[in-house]
Every structure is written in C-alpha cells, then in structure tokens.
Amino acid sequence: MKVLQLKTVIQEVGGRLVHGNGNLLVEDAVIYHLHGVTKSHSIIFLDRRKPFHHEEIEHLQPYVIISDARDCKERYKEASAVIEVENIRRAVFDFADYYRSLWRIPIIAITGTNGKTTTKDMIVHILKGRYSVQSTTRSRNAPRKSFEYLMRIDQATDVGVFETGLGAPGNLRYHCDIFQPTIGIITNIGVFHLDKCKTMENYIEAKGEIIEGLKNKGTLLVNADDENIATLPLRNYKGKLVSFGKSPDADLRAADIRIDWNQTTFKMTYKDKQYQVVLPCLGEHQAYNAMAAIGAALDAGVDIKYAIEALKSFNVLEKHLQVKQGINGSTIIDDSWSLTPGALKEALKVLQSIAGHRKKILLIGNIGRLGDHTKKTHVEVGDMISEQDIDVLVTVGHNARDVARRVADKNNEIEVHSYLNAEHAYYKVSSLLSPDSLFLFKCSNTDNDLMELKEQLLENDER
C-alpha cells in the first residue's frame, strides 16, 4: 500500500477525528472482521457490532481505528487515533474508491464457473516478463480477499489480475466495487453455487454482474460458445466486447485443437491472421483459457506473438489434469482441483484423447454447492457419463451414488462400483490399476478423504 497521511484518509471517508493526530502516516488498511492486522501504522475499519481485541495487536502500535460507534473515542481509546464515520461499510467503499483512483493501471477481473485460476495464471505468466503484476494468490478469490488485494497495489504495480469468486448474488458486484476493473473475462457459466443462488437463472444473472462492474466502458471478453453467456444482455454493452471460442464469429477463433500426452495445440485466428499456439497442459478447455488470456494481455498492451510465445513455458497449477505414475505401473490423470459437471466433461475429453487402447477408469466424488439441485445434477452427470466410452466408473460418496445408479441403468457396458467412503474404494481401485489402464481421478481438493486416497494410489516418488 502507498503511504498516506491520516488527514487525507479522514477527508476521503467523510470521517471526524475524535482522538489522535491527523498527521500520522498510515501504511496498510484492513477490515477487522475479514483480515488479520499484521503491520503497524495500519488503518482498521471496525464495525461497531464486531468485538475488538486490542491486546492482540498492541504490539503493532501505532494503529488507527475507523468506526461507526458513537462512543468510539472511549471504546477504542488504546488506538493511536480514532475516526468516527456515519456508516462503516460506506467508509470502506469510499476509501477503496479513493485508493483505486490513485492508480491509472489496467485491472483485469476474471469470473466463470471453471477456468478462473488457470486463465488468471496464464495472464500473469504472459505479463510478468514486462510488467510488475499484482494478482490473486492461487485461487483465494472470495469477496473478503478483494480489499486485501487492492491494498497490495502500490507505485511499483503496472497491472492487477484478479479472480472474482462467486458464492451468492451480489458477490461480483462487491468485487467490482473494490477493484473497478478495466478488463473483464467470463470464461464460461455452468452448474455451480446453486446452494446460494437457488436457480440457474439467478446464477447466470449473478455472473453477469461483471458487466455492470465494467461500467459500460471497459473491455469484456466472453466465451462465444457458451449458451448461458449468450443469455446475458451483451448487446446492450457499450464498452469493447471481445469473444473467443470455436465459433466462426469469434474474435479469437480456435481450430484444429489437438491433445497429446504433454501438450495441447491449436490454430488461432485473430484479425484475419492465423497463429499456432502450443500449451504445455492438457484439454480443449485450455485453448479457451489461453484465448481469454491472450485477449486480455493484448488489451493490456502486449504483442500477440509475445503472448503466444510466453504460453509455451506456462506451468499449470497442480491437480489440473496432470499425468502421473500410479501404483501397479498404472497412469493416473490427477484432476483433483475442483469438481463441477463442466470440469468433468472437459476432463473426460482428455481421457478419451490420450487413452489409446488402455482401459479407461473414472473415479468421481460428490459434487458440492448444488443446494436443492443436488440429486437432479448428479443424475444428469450420470446421463453424461453413460454416453462416454469408458470401461469402469467408481463413485465415492452419498450423492455420487446417484451417478452410479444412473450409469448402471443406462449403460451395462460400463462396470460400475459405488462406495460411501474412500477407505472401502481403495481396495477396488487398487485392484483395477495396471500398466494397461488410464485412471482419471476427479474430485474437489476440499474432499480430504479422496485426496488421501489419491496419494495412496500414486507411486512413492510422486508423493
């Protein structure tokens, strides 16, 4: 964070200094109930309804409290300075708005059901050779992180690249109010987060909040082949709209996508010129992620040939369709980062592309965050798997049993095994693995039992 004088902060948040000196310098800002205080000279936005434990941060004096408590002078008398405001939430946004206004830099906001982290990492990989970049850490993209990421921007920052996670309606609006992005990306919209959004229509609408967040003047990159994105009010967007996909009308258009054991290649057409793109990662979906990343990088000022060349050395985050050596001489495709119907569909494409004559085995766990749509979605996933050319399906978990039942009912050529816990599944899976098998392990990294099972199935030198 840029060092600021406290009196400037007081003016920007519309506050009143009730204790301390307005000439104090501040070097960090946090929202107390969302972030830890780690530095001295910090501004602490404190909701009067939240408890405050001054003894935990006494060693970080001096610090400043900004609060909407009417007795804040007495309540927070241990602080070096206290500022009273009418509304703490409004004060947070006023400060974020002021701080963002200090930096006339591109900020890229990425949303989508799948591909956010990979697309973000691709953009950062392209840009970091020429620019100083602030970005989301791994996939820690919850709304509460946005303010923290904004505060990391300082005089050395050239570009910001941030994922904008969505768990409920209003989340993207919050991200955009904090970041005020100049470039937005919607990678795709599939089935997810229906526990809070309740309906698919609500979820699509919530993803569309990024359009509003760009304020009709930024660049918006969208997946041209996504049917749910097509239902958003894109025709009314007054900013720059850029599409990517296999569609003939896409601005960045992919063709001849090929997947082998260690890379994905495709031909990309942009402004009537064709380019060969080589990605050291697996999946047709990676072509989409790459086109979104290239499009964003172009808008941030990077040459297209430079961007394409940079992606040749991109390293995908672990647990994203990584080919590993398993027990019994088997080969395992580790895709245990997240599990959604869309991500599973793309992983199955990879399995089919590289399996050859090997026995194709799929293991999946429960699909989370579906609310009232849990059973319906698992049955639909069963329908999708039943149409696949695979030999064995293993499911682990209560909800995943609905997948197994559906596949068993619809395709008797697929050998189906269903277990309620990972310990019982181990013995069956280990008996299936051999040098002639290719095993796709698909789950969410928050499923600790399945993550432990995966480690048991990897060769010792892979652990």
C-alpha distance (Angstrom), angle and dihedral (degrees) to the residues before:
residue distance angle dihedral
M1 . . .
K2 3.77 . .
V3 3.80 113.6 .
L4 3.81 110.2 -106.0
Q5 3.77 135.0 -173.0
L6 3.78 112.2 -115.7
K7 3.79 94.2 -129.2
T8 3.82 88.8 61.0
V9 3.80 89.7 53.3
I10 3.81 90.9 49.0
Q11 3.78 90.3 54.5
E12 3.81 94.4 46.6
V13 3.82 95.6 50.3
G14 3.82 93.6 42.6
G15 3.78 90.8 -120.6
R16 3.80 137.9 149.3
L17 3.78 123.1 -128.0
V18 3.82 106.1 -130.0
H19 3.79 97.7 166.4
G20 3.80 136.3 20.2
N21 3.78 136.6 11.8
G22 3.80 124.5 -45.8
N23 3.82 91.0 -150.0
L24 3.80 92.0 69.4
L25 3.81 113.7 122.0
V26 3.81 118.5 -128.2
E27 3.80 125.3 -157.5
D28 3.81 105.7 178.9
A29 3.81 140.4 24.0
V30 3.80 129.6 -153.2
I31 3.79 139.5 173.4
Y32 3.79 100.6 -125.8
H33 3.81 100.7 -142.2
L34 3.82 91.7 45.6
H35 3.79 105.7 37.9
G36 3.75 138.1 38.6
V37 3.81 119.2 -116.3
T38 3.80 106.3 -123.0
K39 3.81 105.2 157.4
S40 3.77 138.3 54.3
H41 3.81 118.0 -120.1
S42 3.81 88.8 44.4
I43 3.78 128.7 153.5
I44 3.81 108.9 -135.4
F45 3.81 117.3 -159.8
L46 3.79 103.5 -153.3
D47 3.80 126.4 -172.2
R48 3.81 109.5 -142.6
R49 3.82 89.0 -132.9
K50 3.79 92.8 59.7
P51 3.83 123.9 83.3
F52 3.79 117.0 -113.6
H53 3.80 123.8 -153.0
H54 3.78 105.5 -163.6
E55 3.81 92.6 176.5
E56 3.82 89.6 67.2
I57 3.80 92.6 60.9
E58 3.81 101.2 29.4
H59 3.80 89.4 111.0
L60 3.83 89.0 59.6
Q61 3.81 95.6 64.9
P62 2.91 131.3 173.7
Y63 3.81 97.7 59.5
V64 3.80 134.0 147.0
I65 3.80 127.6 -134.3
I66 3.80 120.5 -150.4
S67 3.81 109.6 -169.9
D68 3.79 143.3 160.0
A69 3.83 92.0 -142.7
R70 3.80 111.2 120.2
D71 3.78 90.7 -144.4
C72 3.80 93.4 45.6
K73 3.82 93.8 126.5
E74 3.78 90.6 63.8
R75 3.79 97.9 30.2
Y76 3.81 93.9 55.6
K77 3.81 100.3 29.3
E78 3.82 91.0 136.6
A79 3.82 90.4 69.2
S80 3.80 121.0 95.5
A81 3.80 89.7 -127.3
V82 3.79 135.8 6.7
I83 3.80 127.1 -156.9
E84 3.79 121.7 -167.2
V85 3.81 119.1 -149.1
E86 3.79 132.7 178.9
N87 3.81 96.0 -126.3
I88 3.79 123.4 16.2
R89 3.81 95.6 -157.8
R90 3.78 91.3 52.3
A91 3.80 89.6 47.7
V92 3.81 90.7 54.7
F93 3.80 92.2 52.2
D94 3.81 92.7 43.7
F95 3.79 90.1 53.2
A96 3.82 92.6 45.4
D97 3.80 89.9 49.1
Y98 3.80 91.0 51.2
Y99 3.79 94.0 45.7
R100 3.81 92.8 47.9
S101 3.81 89.7 50.2
L102 3.82 89.3 61.7
W103 3.80 91.0 68.3
R104 3.80 123.0 61.7
I105 3.78 93.8 -168.4
P106 3.80 134.4 124.0
I107 3.78 113.4 -93.8
I108 3.80 116.2 -167.2
A109 3.82 118.6 -156.3
I110 3.80 118.5 -165.9
T111 3.78 126.7 -162.6
G112 3.79 134.4 165.4
T113 3.77 140.3 117.5
N114 3.80 93.3 -99.8
G115 3.79 134.4 14.3
K116 3.82 100.4 34.6
T117 3.79 96.3 121.9
T118 3.79 95.7 42.3
T119 3.80 92.7 46.4
K120 3.81 90.3 48.1
D121 3.80 91.3 49.0
M122 3.81 91.4 48.2
I123 3.80 91.5 52.2
V124 3.79 92.1 48.1
H125 3.81 90.5 47.6
I126 3.81 90.9 53.4
L127 3.81 95.8 44.4
K128 3.79 101.8 40.6
G129 3.81 92.5 74.0
R130 3.81 89.9 66.8
Y131 3.78 108.1 16.0
S132 3.77 142.0 46.6
V133 3.81 103.9 -113.9
Q134 3.80 133.1 -164.2
S135 3.79 113.5 -162.0
T136 3.77 147.9 161.3
T137 3.79 113.6 -72.3
R138 3.81 107.6 -115.5
S139 3.83 103.3 -53.2
R140 3.80 98.7 -34.5
N141 3.78 93.3 133.5
A142 3.81 106.4 142.3
P143 3.82 116.4 137.1
R144 3.80 91.5 -109.6
K145 3.82 89.2 64.2
S146 3.81 96.0 57.4
F147 3.81 97.4 79.6
E148 3.80 89.6 47.8
Y149 3.82 91.5 51.9
L150 3.80 91.7 47.8
M151 3.79 89.9 55.1
R152 3.81 89.8 57.0
I153 3.80 90.5 66.0
D154 3.80 112.1 98.8
Q155 3.80 142.0 151.8
A156 3.81 91.7 -62.4
T157 3.82 95.4 55.1
D158 3.80 118.6 105.3
V159 3.82 101.0 171.5
G160 3.80 138.1 12.0
V161 3.83 120.4 -147.8
F162 3.79 115.1 -174.0
E163 3.79 138.3 170.3
T164 3.77 114.2 -136.1
G165 3.78 108.8 -150.3
L166 3.77 120.7 -155.8
G167 3.79 125.1 -153.8
A168 3.80 98.6 150.4
P169 3.81 141.3 5.7
G170 3.79 111.5 -71.2
N171 3.81 95.4 32.5
L172 3.80 95.1 104.0
R173 3.77 90.7 45.8
Y174 3.80 88.4 55.5
H175 3.81 93.0 48.9
C176 3.79 91.0 50.2
D177 3.80 93.5 46.7
I178 3.81 87.4 56.6
F179 3.81 100.8 39.1
Q180 3.82 100.5 30.7
P181 3.81 90.1 -155.7
T182 3.78 123.8 -149.5
I183 3.82 93.8 -162.7
G184 3.80 125.2 39.9
I185 3.80 131.7 -171.5
I186 3.81 130.6 -164.3
T187 3.80 105.8 -169.0
N188 3.82 96.4 -175.5
I189 3.80 140.8 -47.0
G190 3.81 117.9 -126.7
V191 3.78 136.8 150.2
F192 3.81 112.8 -53.4
H193 3.81 144.2 109.5
L194 3.79 92.8 33.8
D195 3.80 89.2 140.5
K196 3.81 89.6 78.6
C197 3.80 102.2 18.6
K198 3.85 90.1 49.7
T199 3.81 96.1 -160.5
M200 3.77 135.4 42.4
E201 3.79 89.2 -121.7
N202 3.80 90.6 56.7
Y203 3.80 90.9 47.9
I204 3.81 92.5 51.7
E205 3.79 90.3 47.5
A206 3.80 90.4 49.8
K207 3.81 90.6 52.9
G208 3.79 87.9 50.8
E209 3.80 90.2 62.7
I210 3.79 86.7 89.8
I211 3.82 88.2 70.5
E212 3.79 89.7 59.8
G213 3.81 89.1 43.4
L214 3.80 91.7 60.7
K215 3.82 88.6 57.0
N216 3.82 93.4 -137.4
K217 3.78 92.8 -72.7
G218 3.79 108.2 77.9
T219 3.79 131.1 80.9
L220 3.80 115.0 -90.6
L221 3.82 119.6 -163.3
V222 3.80 116.0 -163.8
N223 3.79 138.0 179.0
A224 3.81 104.9 -105.0
D225 3.82 92.8 -158.4
D226 3.80 98.5 52.7
E227 3.81 113.3 106.5
N228 3.81 93.9 -159.6
I229 3.79 93.5 51.1
A230 3.81 87.6 51.3
T231 3.81 89.4 64.2
L232 3.82 92.4 61.0
P233 3.85 118.1 99.3
L234 3.79 93.6 -101.8
R235 3.81 94.7 143.7
N236 3.78 89.1 67.0
Y237 3.78 93.7 53.3
K238 3.79 110.2 116.7
G239 3.78 97.9 -168.4
K240 3.81 127.3 76.5
L241 3.81 112.6 -60.2
V242 3.82 118.7 -160.0
S243 3.81 123.4 -179.5
F244 3.80 130.9 -160.0
G245 3.80 131.7 -169.6
K246 3.79 143.6 79.3
S247 3.80 93.9 -64.0
P248 3.82 114.4 117.8
D249 3.79 88.6 -125.8
A250 3.83 95.8 53.2
D251 3.80 116.2 118.5
L252 3.81 90.3 -141.1
R253 3.79 103.8 36.3
A254 3.81 127.1 -169.6
A255 3.79 126.1 -155.3
D256 3.79 137.6 165.7
I257 3.81 94.6 26.8
R258 3.81 109.4 -171.0
I259 3.81 128.7 -174.5
D260 3.80 126.4 -164.7
W261 3.79 134.3 161.9
N262 3.80 97.7 -69.4
Q263 3.78 109.7 15.8
T264 3.78 150.2 26.9
T265 3.79 120.7 -137.1
F266 3.78 132.6 -174.4
K267 3.77 143.4 160.9
M268 3.80 114.1 -111.9
T269 3.78 124.4 -162.2
Y270 3.79 119.3 -156.8
K271 3.82 124.5 168.4
D272 3.81 91.5 -12.0
K273 3.81 93.3 -53.9
Q274 3.78 123.4 110.5
Y275 3.80 124.9 -140.8
Q276 3.81 132.4 -174.7
V277 3.81 111.7 -129.3
V278 3.81 122.1 -162.0
L279 3.80 119.7 -168.4
P280 3.83 122.8 -174.0
C281 3.81 90.6 -143.2
L282 3.78 135.9 75.3
G283 3.78 133.0 -104.1
E284 3.77 146.3 56.8
H285 3.81 86.7 -111.4
Q286 3.80 88.6 62.5
A287 3.80 88.4 65.1
Y288 3.81 87.8 58.1
N289 3.80 91.9 47.1
A290 3.79 90.2 49.1
M291 3.80 93.9 50.1
A292 3.81 90.6 50.2
A293 3.80 89.9 49.2
I294 3.80 93.3 47.2
G295 3.80 91.3 48.3
A296 3.80 92.0 51.3
A297 3.79 92.2 45.9
L298 3.81 90.6 51.4
D299 3.79 89.8 53.5
A300 3.80 89.3 49.6
G301 3.81 89.9 56.5
V302 3.82 105.6 -93.0
D303 3.80 123.3 136.5
I304 3.81 114.0 -113.6
K305 3.80 95.0 -127.2
Y306 3.79 90.5 51.0
A307 3.81 90.6 50.7
I308 3.80 93.1 49.8
E309 3.79 92.5 47.2
A310 3.81 91.3 49.2
L311 3.81 92.1 55.5
K312 3.80 91.0 61.1
S313 3.81 87.8 76.7
F314 3.80 97.3 41.1
N315 3.80 116.3 132.5
V316 3.79 114.7 -152.5
L317 3.81 117.6 -136.7
E318 3.79 114.3 -95.7
K319 3.81 120.3 -87.4
H320 3.81 91.3 33.6
L321 3.84 106.1 119.9
Q322 3.78 94.5 -52.1
V323 3.80 117.2 169.5
K324 3.83 110.5 -133.1
Q325 3.79 139.4 170.1
G326 3.81 113.5 -100.5
I327 3.77 134.6 -166.4
N328 3.82 120.6 -73.4
G329 3.81 90.1 29.8
S330 3.79 92.0 -66.8
T331 3.80 129.3 144.8
I332 3.81 119.7 -125.9
I333 3.80 127.7 -162.0
D334 3.79 103.2 -150.2
D335 3.81 108.2 -152.2
S336 3.78 97.3 151.9
W337 3.80 99.4 132.3
S338 3.80 98.5 96.6
L339 3.78 139.6 -15.5
T340 3.79 122.3 -140.8
P341 3.81 128.1 140.3
G342 3.81 90.6 -107.2
A343 3.80 94.3 49.2
L344 3.81 90.4 48.0
K345 3.80 91.1 51.8
E346 3.81 91.5 53.9
A347 3.81 92.3 45.7
L348 3.80 90.4 53.2
K349 3.82 89.3 54.0
V350 3.80 88.4 57.0
L351 3.80 91.5 48.0
Q352 3.81 90.7 52.7
S353 3.80 93.0 44.8
I354 3.80 97.7 55.5
A355 3.81 104.5 26.1
G356 3.77 98.6 88.2
H357 3.81 107.7 172.9
R358 3.80 94.8 -20.5
K359 3.78 122.7 120.9
K360 3.80 106.7 -97.5
I361 3.82 115.6 -138.2
L362 3.80 125.7 -179.9
L363 3.81 127.4 -166.4
I364 3.80 121.1 -173.4
G365 3.79 135.0 172.3
N366 3.78 132.7 -156.2
I367 3.80 118.6 -49.3
G368 3.80 108.7 -130.9
R369 3.81 138.2 -156.4
L370 3.81 95.1 42.9
G371 3.82 102.0 117.9
D372 3.80 112.8 -174.4
H373 3.81 89.5 -2.1
T374 3.82 93.6 64.3
K375 3.80 99.6 105.1
K376 3.81 95.0 37.5
T377 3.80 92.5 51.4
H378 3.79 94.6 47.1
V379 3.80 89.7 51.3
E380 3.82 90.0 50.0
V381 3.79 89.8 50.5
G382 3.80 86.9 52.7
D383 3.80 88.8 54.3
M384 3.82 90.3 52.2
I385 3.80 94.5 48.2
S386 3.81 92.4 46.8
E387 3.81 88.2 63.2
Q388 3.82 92.9 52.9
D389 3.77 126.7 100.2
I390 3.80 96.6 -120.4
D391 3.79 131.3 131.2
V392 3.79 104.9 -149.5
L393 3.81 135.4 23.7
V394 3.80 121.9 -166.0
T395 3.80 119.3 -175.3
V396 3.79 126.2 -170.0
G397 3.80 122.0 -164.2
H398 3.78 141.8 39.3
N399 3.82 97.4 -85.8
A400 3.80 93.1 41.2
R401 3.81 88.3 63.2
D402 3.81 87.3 76.7
V403 3.80 88.3 59.9
A404 3.78 91.5 50.8
R405 3.79 93.6 47.9
R406 3.78 92.3 49.7
V407 3.79 93.7 49.6
A408 3.79 91.7 46.4
D409 3.82 89.9 52.0
K410 3.80 95.9 47.2
N411 3.81 106.0 35.8
N412 3.80 120.4 30.6
E413 3.79 91.1 -179.9
I414 3.81 90.7 72.2
E415 3.80 114.2 80.3
V416 3.81 106.3 -133.6
H417 3.81 129.2 -159.7
S418 3.80 123.7 175.9
Y419 3.81 127.9 -169.2
L420 3.78 134.6 176.9
N421 3.80 94.9 -145.7
A422 3.78 137.1 32.2
E423 3.81 95.1 -124.3
H424 3.79 92.0 64.2
A425 3.81 91.5 44.1
Y426 3.81 92.3 56.3
Y427 3.79 95.9 72.4
K428 3.80 94.0 50.9
V429 3.81 95.2 43.6
S430 3.80 93.6 46.9
S431 3.80 89.3 52.6
L432 3.82 90.5 52.6
L433 3.80 97.1 51.4
S434 3.79 118.4 95.6
P435 3.83 139.9 140.9
D436 3.82 87.3 -86.9
S437 3.81 95.3 56.1
L438 3.79 134.3 87.0
F439 3.79 112.2 -158.5
L440 3.82 123.5 -161.5
F441 3.80 110.5 -158.3
K442 3.82 108.3 -163.3
C443 3.78 123.6 177.2
S444 3.80 143.2 112.5
N445 3.79 118.2 -82.1
T446 3.81 88.1 -128.9
D447 3.82 89.8 67.5
N448 3.80 96.6 92.2
D449 3.81 95.9 -176.6
L450 3.80 92.7 54.4
M451 3.79 91.9 44.0
E452 3.80 88.4 55.2
L453 3.81 90.2 47.9
K454 3.79 90.0 52.9
E455 3.79 91.3 54.3
Q456 3.80 89.9 52.1
L457 3.80 89.8 54.6
L458 3.79 95.8 51.6
E459 3.79 122.3 89.1
N460 3.81 113.3 -100.6
D461 3.79 94.9 -105.6
E462 3.83 89.9 55.2
R463 3.80 93.9 56.6
